[in-house]
Amino acid sequence: MSQKEWQRCLQQQLEPVLTAADSGVGLSTYTDMPFGIFLYPPEDEWELRQALRDLVVRLENAGKTVQRLSMAVLLEQSIEAAGLSLEEIAEAERTMNLEIVRDTIRDVLSGKAAGSTPLDQLVAQAVVSSKPTTSHIVFLERVGALFGLHRPSALLENLHHKVSHPVVLFYPGQRDGPAGLRFMDEAEADHNYRPKLFA
């Protein structure tokens, strides 16, 4: 079976950057924001997860440490930290206006809801800050869980000055013009990305 474009990009473009002596240098043109975005088709989610397992092994063999953070797990933690449960959310979706429920979750993820912790803060708290910034890499995965609730561009911007380790956000979507990205191939194109795009 022939390699897909994103698989070639993972091995030939992203992996050499991550195995370099300082993993953050090739991820961004901004020295204080060593973040990169890896674009892949949403329908290849399961293939990507397998490819990332293999990539982590190769990176660890090269002396790197990789921390994989699931946005689906952090989304659930954010909801629970605000005193809600997934069961309550599901029940509200059945009995209330769906947009009201989504607005509530958006407020939770942005930290606007009472007692909530912003998603970027949860990510920053989860990063093992004791590890060297040159060799410890953070993968933000299962980002599709945020669809309709939180923009990946806002997450990365809000991580600026909170996380100094190299971060790669695995973005399910497609390009829209020279600089735009469409989250999950459906959302309106977002052009507010400063990190380097691997696509």
Steps between C-alpha positions, in 0.01 A plus 500: 500500500641837401564768761251780543617860480462560874698183577787625281478839668514339845816303418680741268408844639385478862714213631837655401401821681404309814814283504730805464715598799252773595153380400341843517726680254344373176142507627453875481655823387410641844763405759258559787228288340646162395168366375422314179179381335484167321210479254329170416161391360243442778403164349855373561479546878563133586790474255652815648481359853690190390756711316550712813560191714775399258638855488521518879710182506740644243524831687568324829770295330651835394513613865182707507207479740149542365192594698172422324206711617150406385271797450204264551628416850579864583156605370341256746726625781405859423129417511537308827712778656206734439276267703329337202505142374485355151172334597351839592625646171348210304167539685501876435559435129188280495274737692631848418604709203826356365647847445447589868689185602783580259519858627528367856788267403670783309481715813647215704790448257578871482486540879197734489271263693504513880752257647642405160865463405589611145608219270839660430567512874419127531744429216770716658450331838525155341833569327789351694688826543797337674611339172758676278338728242740374230403133526151478653225522236127542560247350257146643510281224358131420450445868429184412305325467839504881515307543175225758539618581853848652488727616218845338483646840403372651825646209698847548350493878538398466864784254564747771397712592805342212696686211334864524395538140382459403133133432429352329195125532453361225276231680303222304328396711205612644171662805348286788384705725274867574569472561875156384616400178673153347520454308824350153437453607134182680605566807712548840344865544406723633775795718396625585848787255518854607575660156558663321208270275299610150405276383216 
